[in-house]
Amino acid sequence: MTTALITGASSGIGTVYARRLAARGHDLVLVARDAARLEALAAELRQAHDVGVEVLVVDLTDATAFETVYARLGEGAPVDILVNNAGMAVLGGFGADRTKVASMLNLNMLAPTFLAHAVLPGMVARGGGAIVNIASVLALLPEYGPGAYAATKSYLMTLSQSLHAEYAGNGIYIQAVLPAATRTEIYDRAGGDISGVPGVMEVDHLVDAALIGFDRKELVTIPPVPDVAAWDAFEQARGALAAGFTNAEPAARYRT
């Protein structure tokens, strides 16, 4: 793997991914809206690690601008790692402003879906590649996330599992990363205040843990969970539930 494309690279999780992957020797394609930050980060990484860094100043919620990134993944030089990190939150519960919610659905679900759609054919042709989707623990605890934000992260985790089932045989590695509260700008941009949130993880720690999961080829990485047995039990329970899905008749409790 030689080149990684990272969305939302101008701050937070995306910036740390850029620094860590550059330190590993990967060339980078950095995508975000903030040109000044991207250029500063690109200069830093070229100087520190002697890697190639390409900058795409793009708002992924803008349909025309999005096509620039889609074309770069599908038609440009090969991208071996796609980090779908860009995302946003909307406060105010399900009654939040419709325009803001639409932007969130676009950025959190449509953008990563179609960026994966763009990059996968080339990965399959080359027989390898990786896609990292930054989801959230709210994918598993939607009752703790009012509004549609948790649903977008649940979608991203499910998409990751589905892509794994479809493409693992082609040598493609898929990882869903589920952070809990992490010290990023997403709170400020949504109009919230992280100071009252307990157990906030620092971004460097989050990404370093996620990369250990990446190196171990985990499908789902949840950095704050102390005992992996809890996740294993969850997966076993999911499998036990699925065992009943092939029954042709309703369960007895629905026939009385």
Secondary structure by P-SEA (a helix, b strand, c coil): ccbbbbccccccaaaaaaaaaaaabbbbbbbcccaaaaaaaaaaaaaaccbbbbbbbcccccaaaaaaaaaaacccccccbbbccccccccccccccaaaaaaaaaaacaaaaaaaaacaaaaaaaccbbbbbbcccccccccccccaaaaaaaaaaaaaaaaaaccccccbbbbbbbbcccccccccccccccccccccccaaaaaaaaaaaaaacccccccccccaaaaaaaaaaaaaaacccccccccccccc
